[in-house]
Amino acid sequence: MTEPSSIPAPEISEYQLGESVGYLLSRVKSTMSNLVTQRSMAELGITSQQGSILFMVASGKCLLAAELAREYGIDASAVTRLIDRLEKRGLLTRVRSNEDRRVVRLALTPDGHAIAAKMPKIFNGVLDSLLSGFTPEEVGFLKSMLRRVLINSGEHAGLTRDAASNSDSKS
């Protein structure tokens, strides 16, 4: 049995993690999520992921569990567990379609709607803090670049040229 090496391979030691766009994007996403969770837990008693799901259902963007799984890049069983927790808390319900009994849509309860309505203020507050010192033009450029990354990945649904040129808002 060999002992683990304490010397990293050249491929690892030469890689500059702090200069990796992927690493930086991942760290920004993690930081945003943690900050939103801190605020949403303190103000609403829910995590950022739960609040975000409620918001997505309220907005009509994701009305099926499969749509949430695609949007968040998580497996169906994880989405089911999240939905179960939100349903148990009385924030959303599952509604079977009258047209196709196999289809189960998600619907918010009045309490779920109330929380979803408070999420944009939390999202914007976190973004305002993180983008402090950025000019509106810089924010617009950042959004445009991120949209281009999504378009390059094939994740262009819902992205328009008009949205790519809209730079007057931080959110």
Backbone torsions as a table, in degrees:
resi	resn	phi	psi	omega
1	MET	NA	131.3	-179.5
2	THR	-93.4	150.0	177.8
3	GLU	-82.8	148.6	177.8
4	PRO	-64.1	141.5	-179.3
5	SER	-81.3	137.4	177.2
6	SER	-93.2	-4.2	179.5
7	ILE	-101.3	118.8	-179.6
8	PRO	-69.1	150.0	176.7
9	ALA	-62.9	152.5	-179.1
10	PRO	-55.2	-37.2	179.7
11	GLU	-59.4	-32.3	-178.3
12	ILE	-84.2	-46.8	-175.9
13	SER	-69.4	-25.3	-179.8
14	GLU	-87.8	-14.2	-179.1
15	TYR	-76.8	125.8	-178.4
16	GLN	-94.6	91.5	-175.3
17	LEU	-56.1	-43.0	-178.4
18	GLY	-65.6	-13.1	178.0
19	GLU	-101.9	0.2	-179.0
20	SER	-81.6	124.4	178.3
21	VAL	-61.0	-41.1	179.2
22	GLY	-60.4	-45.1	178.7
23	TYR	-63.3	-44.7	-179.1
24	LEU	-63.6	-43.6	177.0
25	LEU	-60.9	-42.6	179.8
26	SER	-63.0	-42.8	179.5
27	ARG	-66.4	-39.9	178.2
28	VAL	-63.6	-45.6	179.3
29	LYS	-60.3	-45.2	179.9
30	SER	-62.9	-43.7	179.1
31	THR	-63.3	-46.0	178.5
32	MET	-59.8	-46.1	-178.8
33	SER	-61.6	-43.9	179.4
34	ASN	-63.8	-41.7	179.7
35	LEU	-67.9	-40.4	176.9
36	VAL	-64.4	-42.1	178.6
37	THR	-61.9	-41.9	178.4
38	GLN	-57.3	-46.9	-178.8
39	ARG	-71.0	-45.4	-176.5
40	SER	-68.8	-33.7	175.9
41	MET	-66.9	-44.7	-178.8
42	ALA	-66.1	-41.3	-174.0
43	GLU	-91.4	-32.2	-171.2
44	LEU	-126.9	-11.3	-179.8
45	GLY	75.5	24.5	178.7
46	ILE	-133.8	160.6	177.4
47	THR	-80.8	167.3	177.5
48	SER	-61.6	-38.4	-179.0
49	GLN	-66.8	-42.2	177.8
50	GLN	-64.1	-45.0	178.7
51	GLY	-63.2	-39.5	179.6
52	SER	-66.2	-40.2	177.9
53	ILE	-63.7	-45.1	177.7
54	LEU	-59.1	-42.3	179.1
55	PHE	-63.3	-43.9	-179.0
56	MET	-63.8	-38.6	177.0
57	VAL	-68.1	-45.1	-179.4
58	ALA	-60.9	-36.2	-178.2
59	SER	-76.4	-15.5	-178.5
60	GLY	87.3	-0.4	-178.7
61	LYS	-69.6	-38.7	-179.6
62	CYS	-131.0	109.8	-179.7
63	LEU	-113.4	-3.6	179.0
64	LEU	-124.1	151.0	178.4
65	ALA	-58.1	-39.9	-179.7
66	ALA	-62.5	-36.3	177.7
67	GLU	-66.1	-39.7	177.1
68	LEU	-64.2	-42.1	179.7
69	ALA	-60.4	-43.4	178.1
70	ARG	-66.0	-45.3	-177.3
71	GLU	-60.7	-41.2	-175.6
72	TYR	-97.2	-5.4	178.6
73	GLY	65.1	37.1	177.9
74	ILE	-123.8	159.3	-175.1
75	ASP	-74.8	159.3	-175.2
76	ALA	-58.7	-36.5	-178.5
77	SER	-67.4	-34.7	176.9
78	ALA	-67.8	-39.6	177.4
79	VAL	-64.5	-42.2	179.3
80	THR	-59.6	-42.5	178.6
81	ARG	-63.5	-41.7	177.4
82	LEU	-62.5	-44.6	179.6
83	ILE	-63.9	-41.4	177.7
84	ASP	-57.4	-44.9	179.9
85	ARG	-63.4	-43.8	-179.9
86	LEU	-67.2	-37.0	178.2
87	GLU	-68.0	-42.1	179.3
88	LYS	-61.3	-33.2	178.4
89	ARG	-82.0	-1.4	177.9
90	GLY	76.3	27.9	-177.8
91	LEU	-101.1	-22.9	174.8
92	LEU	-149.6	164.7	178.2
93	THR	-133.9	160.0	173.1
94	ARG	-99.0	132.2	-178.2
95	VAL	-125.2	118.2	179.4
96	ARG	-74.3	135.9	-179.3
97	SER	-68.3	139.4	175.3
98	ASN	-73.4	-32.5	-178.0
99	GLU	-75.0	-40.7	-177.9
100	ASP	-137.7	104.2	-174.3
101	ARG	-62.2	-16.1	177.7
102	ARG	-76.1	-20.4	-176.1
103	VAL	-89.5	126.2	177.7
104	VAL	-118.4	113.7	179.2
105	ARG	-91.7	157.3	176.6
106	LEU	-101.2	139.4	178.6
107	ALA	-138.0	141.1	179.3
108	LEU	-84.8	145.9	170.8
109	THR	-81.5	171.2	175.5
110	PRO	-55.9	-39.6	177.2
111	ASP	-65.0	-38.6	177.1
112	GLY	-63.7	-41.6	176.7
113	HIS	-62.4	-41.3	-179.0
114	ALA	-62.2	-41.3	178.3
115	ILE	-69.6	-45.0	179.9
116	ALA	-56.9	-38.6	-179.1
117	ALA	-66.6	-21.9	-179.6
118	LYS	-90.7	-13.4	-176.6
119	MET	-65.7	-40.8	179.8
120	PRO	-57.0	-37.6	178.3
121	LYS	-63.0	-40.2	178.4
122	ILE	-68.3	-48.2	178.3
123	PHE	-55.3	-49.7	-177.6
124	ASN	-65.4	-37.2	178.3
125	GLY	-62.6	-43.6	178.2
126	VAL	-65.2	-46.3	-179.7
127	LEU	-63.8	-40.5	177.4
128	ASP	-58.3	-40.5	178.6
129	SER	-67.0	-46.9	-177.5
130	LEU	-69.2	-30.4	-178.2
131	LEU	-99.2	15.3	177.9
132	SER	-57.1	131.8	-179.9
133	GLY	90.9	-10.2	175.9
134	PHE	-82.1	141.1	174.1
135	THR	-79.4	160.2	175.2
136	PRO	-56.5	-34.8	179.0
137	GLU	-66.5	-40.5	178.7
138	GLU	-65.4	-41.0	177.7
139	VAL	-62.8	-44.3	178.0
140	GLY	-60.9	-41.4	179.0
141	PHE	-65.3	-43.1	178.1
142	LEU	-59.7	-46.4	178.9
143	LYS	-62.3	-41.7	179.1
144	SER	-61.8	-43.2	179.7
145	MET	-65.5	-41.9	179.7
146	LEU	-65.4	-38.4	176.2
147	ARG	-62.4	-40.0	179.1
148	ARG	-63.9	-38.5	176.5
149	VAL	-60.7	-45.0	179.3
150	LEU	-64.6	-40.9	177.1
151	ILE	-62.0	-43.8	178.6
152	ASN	-61.6	-29.8	-178.9
153	SER	-81.8	-9.2	-175.6
154	GLY	92.8	-3.8	179.5
155	GLU	-89.6	60.4	-174.6
156	HIS	-102.8	2.5	179.3
157	ALA	-60.9	129.7	178.1
158	GLY	86.0	-6.7	178.4
159	LEU	-97.8	130.5	179.7
160	THR	-123.7	164.6	175.9
161	ARG	-62.9	-36.1	178.3
162	ASP	-62.1	-42.4	179.4
163	ALA	-65.1	-36.7	-179.5
164	ALA	-64.9	-26.1	-178.3
165	SER	-98.7	-2.9	-179.2
166	ASN	-80.5	114.2	-175.2
167	SER	-126.1	18.2	-174.1
168	ASP	-92.6	4.6	-177.0
169	SER	-136.2	147.6	178.7
170	LYS	-79.9	-22.1	-174.1
171	SER	-88.4	NA	NA
